[in-house]
Amino acid sequence: MRMKRKPNLAARTERCAHLLIREPALLRGQWLDRFGYGELRVELGCGKGRFSVEAAMAEPDVLFVALEKSDNVLVIALERAAAEGLRNLLFINVLADDLPDYFAPGEVSRIYINFCDPWPSNRHAKRRLTGPRFLELYCQVLGRDSLLHFKTDNLPLFEYSLREFGRNGFALLEVARDLHKSGPVGIMTDYELKFFSQGAPVFQCIAALSGEKE
């Protein structure tokens, strides 16, 4: 079911226009110099922005760029960031398919993938953000030993992702099959808070770009 468009969407987005990069390709290779930071991290599919906003607040010396394809959802993330007066968090209203068009080789130090669509059908496997097609894109923008952080509530997707990471140039550093079993760990997304309150397990993997493929 398609989400109903939010009222005054254009006006609300325009009020936060200073946080929205409308032509990200023009900043390829220049993000850090342009905005004056020493490290760049990217979240794919930021949703309503809770994770990116809290991460940017926790590490003000890091530049965060959050991608979100739905402008209907992105406006909430923009408003959250604007309300906190953040300068180190920017947003792009795009898909992850063209990531190398927006970021130069080695420009990104960390990628976050939080609770992405699992695309369970085999015929849709190529759309999974942890599948080989996308992992190849991440290899193009991450520097060697840079990190990929992945969280999901979907066990089949998690097991699939662990296999694909190893096959496509990423070394597994940390694997948790019930991340919050002993209490909250790290910054949570809106989805994650819901799962945690229901007692559902959250699966997390942190992998480093090794460049060695199986």
N, C-alpha and C positions, 0 to 999 in steps of 0.2 A: 504494500500500500504506500503510495507516494505521500510524503509529508506536505501538509498544507503550508504554503508560503507565509512567512511571518509578515505582519503588517508593518508598513513603513520600512521595508527591508533596505531599499536604496538609500533612504535618508539616514538610517541607523548605521549603515556601512560607511557612508560618507563622513559621518562624525568621527570615525576611527581610521580615516584614510591614511593618516601618517604611519600606521602600522601595517598597511597592506601594500605589498610590492606588486604592481600591476604588470611590469615587464621584467621578470626575474632574469631573463636571458641576458639583459644588458649588464647585469652585475656578475656574470660568470667570471670567476677568477679574481674578483675584486671585493667580495663581501667583507673581508676582514679589514682591508685598507680603507674602504669607503666608510665603514661604521666604527672603526677604531678598536677592534677586539683582536685577541690573539688566538681564539679557538672558535670553531663553528660546529654546532650540532644541529641535526635535522630530525624532526618528528614527522612521520608519514601518517596522514589521516588523523589529525589532532582532535576531530570532533568538536566538542564544546570548549576545549582548551584548558581544562583543569590541570592536566599534567604539564603542559608546556608553560603555563602561567606560574605554577608553583616551582617548577624546575628553574625558570628564569629568575624568580625571586630568590631562590636558594643560592644561585651562582651568578651574581651580577657581572662578573668579569668574563662570562661566556656569552657569545652571541647564539641565540636559538632562532631557527627558522622552521615554522610549522606549516605543513601542507594540508589542505582540506579541499576536497572537490565540491562539496555542497555549500553554496553561499548562504543557504538557509540555516545551516548549522554554524558556519564560520562566523557569522555576525555575533553570535554569543561569545565565541572565543575572543573576537576583537574587543568586544565590550568588557570582558573580564580583564584583558590585558590593559586596556585604557583606564579602567577604574583603579588599577594598581599603579598607574603612571610608569609602566615599564618602558625602558629604552632598548633593552637587549633582547627583545622578542619581536619578530616580524612574521608576517603571514603571506602565504601564496595560495591563491584560489585555483589550484591545478591538481592533476593526477600525478602519480609517481612515474608514469610511463616514460617521461622525457627528462628524467632527473639529470643526465649528463649535459642537457642543454642549459641547465640552470647553475650547475656547479662544476668547476674544473677538476681535473685529476688531482687527488690528494687534498682537496680543499676542505673536505668534511672530516671531522675527527670522530664523530659518533652518529649513528642512526638509531632512532627509536621506532619500533613497530608495536603499537599497543592495541590488542583486541581487534585485529583486522578481520574482514569478512573471511570465513574459512573456505568458501567455495567448495563444498563437499563433493559435488559431482565431478567425476573424472574428466568430463568434457569441458569443465571450467577450470581445470587445474592450472592452466597457464596464467590465470588471473590472480593466483595466490601470491601475496607479497613476499612470501618466503620460498617461492619456487625458483628454479634455475634462471628463468628469464629475468626476473627482478634482481636476483643475486648478482648476475652479471653487471647490471646497472650500478649496484652498490659498489662493486669492485672498481668501477671506473671513477667514482668520486671520493672514495675513502682512501686514506693513506695506509701504508703497511702498518700492521698492528693496531689500526683503528678498530673501534668497537661497534658491534651490532647488538642492541638490546631488544629482546622480543618477549612479549607477554601475551597470554591467551587463556581463555577458559575452556578451549576446545582441545581435548586430549588427542584425537586423531590428527588434527592439524599440527599439534606440538611434536608428536612423534615423526610425522612427515618432515617437519622443518628441521629437526635435529639431523635426520639423514641427509637432507639437501644441503645443509650448511657444510657438513663434512665433505660432500662430493664437489662443492663449488667454491673452494678456496677459503673456508672459514674454520678456525680451530675452536672447539668448545672449551670455554673457560669455567663457566658456572652453569649448572643445571638444577633447577628446583621444581619438583612436581607438586608441591603444596607450599607456595612461597610464604603465606601468612599463617602457617599452622601454629606457630608459637607467638603470634601477635603481628600487628601491621609492620611491613617492611617497605621503606622507601615511599616515594610519592605515588599516589593512586590516581587513576582516571575515574571519571564518573561511573563507568561500567564496573570498574574494579571495586569501588566502594559498595556497589549493589551486591556483587558476588560475595564479597567479604561479609557483609551483613547477613547473607543467607547461609553462610558457612560452606560455600562452594570453593573447591580448590582453584588456585591460580597457578598457572605454569609459567616459569620464566627461564630464559636462556640468555647468557651473555657469551658472545663469540667474537673472536678477533680475526681480522683479515690476515691470512697467512700467505695467500697466493698459491698454496699447494692444493691441487685438485686431485681427487681420486680417479 
